[in-house]
C-alpha cells in the first residue's frame, strides 16, 4: 500500500511507463547572487550536481545523458529538467531558444523549469505555452518557496517573501501547467508549526507537486560558516522524520510527492541527512507511517469552510 502519492507513480499514470528526468545546465545565474552570495545555503555551484557543463549545448547534454539512462534503465521517455540556478533569469529570446532546443530532442515528452517565484511573468509563460502546444510537450513549473515562514526567508537571505510565491502560482495556474513547489522542512529557526502552515498554504493553492528536501549545507556557503561556529541549531533526524510525516498528513491527498530527502554528493556536503543514506531515512519514514496507519491527506481537514462542517452549519 502506497501511503503517499509518489512522483514515479504519477508519471507512470500519465505516460504508461517509467519516465526519467534529464538535468540540463544553462549559462545562467540567480538575481540573488548578483549583489551578494545569494541564499545562505547556496554553495555557489547551484544544485545541478549531475548536470554537464553549461557550455555544452542543450541538445548535446540531453542526448548524452539520455543514452546513459536509456542503457542503464531501459528508459524510453524523458523530461528535460532545467534545474540549476534561476532558469528564467535570461533574456526572453535566449530562454525560448534553449527550451525549443530541448523540445526538439527525440523522446523528450516533458519540460520542467526550475526557477524563483520572483523571476516569472506572462511573457515567459506564453513562450512555454507556445512550445507546449506546438510540440505536444507537457510543462512543469518548479518554484522554490522553501518555507512559508517569511521571517526564515529573510534570515536565509532568500530575496523574496511568501507574497511573490503566491503571485507566481496564481499567475501560472491558468496556463494548465503542473506546478511544483520546493520545500525544506528543517531550516534553522523553523518549527513544526511552520511545517504545518507550509503544508496548508500549498494545499490551499493550485499546486500539484511538492518536492521536499532535508537541508543540505554545502561547504563554502554562508550557512556552513554559521553551522561550523555553532550559530545555528538543526533539528535531529527523528524530529525531521516527524515533520515529514506530519507534512504528508496535512497536504491534500491528490498532491504528488516528488522527493522526501536531499540527494547530494557527500564530498561537497558540510551537512547532509545526518550522515545517513537517503534510502535508509526513507525506510524509517515508511515504517513510521505504517505504524501509525497514516496516509497522505489524513489530516487535511482545514479547507472548504472547515468550521461550517465541524459545526454542521447550513
N, C-alpha and C positions, 0 to 999 in steps of 0.2 A: 504493500500500500504506500503510495506517494503521499507524504504529509505536507508537501508544498508543491506548487506548480514549477517544475524545473524547466529551465530555458531550453535544454536539449529536447525535451518532450514537446515543448511549444513549437520549435522549428520542425520537428518531425510531423506534427499535425498539419502544418502549413504546406510543407514540401513533399511529404510522403516518404522521406528518408532523412538520414543524418546530414546536417549542413555544418560546415566549418567556417569560422571567421579567419580571414587572412589579413594580418596587420599591414597597414600602409603608412609610411612615414613621409610627411611633406616638409619642404624647407620653410617652416613657419615657426613662430614663437608664440608667446602669450602676452597680451597687453599688460598683464600684471607684472611682467618681468622687465618691461621697458625702462621703468624708473626705479628698479629695485631688484630684490631677489625672488619676487613672486610669493606664492603661498609658502608658509613656513615649513610645510612638509615636502616642498619641491626640491629635488636634489640638483636641478639644472639640466638633467638629461631627459626630463619628461617621464613618460610612462611606457614608451614603446620599446620595451626590453627585447621583444622577439622580432622587431621590425628591422628591415635593412636600412642602409644609409639613405638619407633624404635626397642625396644627389642621384640615386638610381631612379629611373623613370617609374611612374606608377604602374605601367603595363609590365615592365620587367620584374618589379617587386612581386606583383600578383602572379605572374606566370611561373616564376621560380619557386615561390612559396607554395603555390598550388601543386606543382609537380611533387614536392616533398610530402605534402599532406595526403595527396591522392595515392601515392605509393605506399605510405605508412598505414592509412586508414581505409583505403579503397573508396575514398570520397569522390562524389561526382558533382556536388553543388556547393557553392561558396558565397560568402558575404565579404565584400571589400570593406574592411574596418579602418576608417581614417581615425586613428586613435591618439597619436601623440600631440601634446600641446593643445592649441586652440585652432581647430581646422577651418573655422570661418573667419579667422583673423588674416584675411587675404583680400587683395583686390578681387572684385566680383568676377571679372573675366578669367583671372587665374584660377579661381575656385571652380568655375564652370568647366574649364579645360581639364583640370585634374579629375573631377567627378565623371566627366564624359569619357575620359580615357579608361577609367575603371569599368564603366558600364559596357564598353565595347569588348572587354575581355571575355572570352568564351567561358561558360559555366558560372559566371557571376549572376546570382539571382537576387542579391540584395546589396544595399549600400548602407553602412552605418556611419554617421557623422558624430564624432565626439567633440563637444565644444562647451564654452562657458555660456550661462544663461544671459549674460550681458553682451554677448557677441553674436546675436542673431537678429535679423529683421526680415521683412517680407521679400525683399529682393533676393536674398539667398534661398529662402524657402520656395520662391517662384522658380528659380533655376532647378532646384531638386524636383519640383513637381513636373516641370517640362521633361526632364530626363527620365523620370519615373514613367510617365505616360508614353513617351516615345519608344522606350526600350523594355517596357514591362518589368521594371526593377522596383522591388519593394524598398522603401526608405525608412530608416530608424534614426531619430534624433536622440542623442545621448547628452543630457545636461548634468553637469556636476554641481549638485547642491551641497553635498557632504553632511550638512545638518540644518535643521530648521531653527536652531538657536543662533539668532543674529549676533549675540554677544560673542559666541565662539567664532563665528565667521570673521568678526573684526579682529579677534585675538590671533587667529591664524593668518591674518592678512589676506583673506580671500579676495578682497577687492570688489565684492558685490554683496548685496543683502538678500533677504528672503523675497523681497518685492520683485527683483529682477528675474528670479526663478519663476515665480508665479506668472509674471508677464510673458516669459518665453513659452511656458506651457500653453497658456491660453492663445498665444499668437500661432503656435504650431498646430493646435488641435483641429482647426477647420480644414487643414490640408489632408487629413486622414493618415498621416504618418504615425507609426508606432513611436511613443515617447518613452524613453528610458531615463531613469534618474540614478545617478551615482551617489551613494551614501556611505559615510564612515561612521560606524556605531560606537567607536571608543576614542573620540577626540578628547584631548585634555580639557577638563572642565565640564564636559557633558555628563549627564546622569541618566538614569533610567527614564526620568520624566521627559528629557529631551528626545530620547529614543522613541517613546510612545507618541510624542507630539509630531515628530517627523513622520512616523507611520500614518498618523491621522491626516496630516496635510497632503501627503502624496496620494492617499486613498480618496480624499475629497476632490482631487483634480483628475483630469483625463489622462492619467499616467498608466501605461500598460505594463512596463517592465521596471523592476528595481535591481540595481547592481550593487550588492553590498560588499564593503571592504572592511577588513580589520586593518587598523592603522599600520602603515609601513613608513618607517623613518629612515630615509636614505642618508648615508654618510655625507657630510658636507652641507646638509640643509641647516637652516636656522633652527628648526625643531630638534635636530640632532644635538646641536650645541646646548640647547636648553635641557635636553634629556641627559646628556653627559654631566652637566653641572647640577643636576638634581632640582631644576627649576620647574619641572612638570611632573605630574603623577599620572601613571597609566593604570587603568583598571586591570584586574587579574584575568587570566584565561577563563576561569569559572564565571566571573562577572560578565565577560564578553558573551559567553555562551548563553547566559540568562537573558542578556539584552537581545541577542539574536533570536532566541526563542520567542520572546515577547513581541518583538517587531513582526515576526512572521504571523503571530496570532492576531495582531491588530490590523494588518493590512487587509485590503479587500481580497476575497477568496478567488477572484478572477484575475488578479495580477500575476505576472510571471517573475520568478526569482532567478536572475541570471547567475549570481555568484554569492557565496557566503563568506569567503575569506580571500585575502590578498594572496597572489602567487607571484613572487618576485625572486630574482637571483640572490642567493644568500651572501655572495661576496660584496654586494652593494648595500646590504642592509645593516643599519645601526640597531634597528629593532624590527622584528617581523614575527608575528604569530607565536610569540612567547617561546621561540626556539623549537616549536613543534611543526610537523608537516601539516599542510592544509587538509590532506585526506584523513589524517587521524582526528583532527578537530571536527571534520565533517561527520565522521563515525560517532564521535562523542555527542554531537548535536542531534543526530538522528536517534540515538538511544534515549536522550533526554525527552525528545518529542514523543517517542513511542511510549515511554514510561508514564508520561502524564496524559497520554491519549489526546494530545493536541494535534490539530490540523490547521493549515493556513486559514486565517479569517475567523477563527472560532471566537475571537473577542472583538470583532468588528461590528459593534452594536451601537455606534455613535452617530451614524449618518441618517439622512432621510427623516428628520423630525423624530429623533430617538426618544425625546422626552414625552411626546404625544403618545408614542407606542407604549412606553413604560407606564404611563398613567391612563392609557386607554381613553384619551380624549378624542371625541369625534365631532 
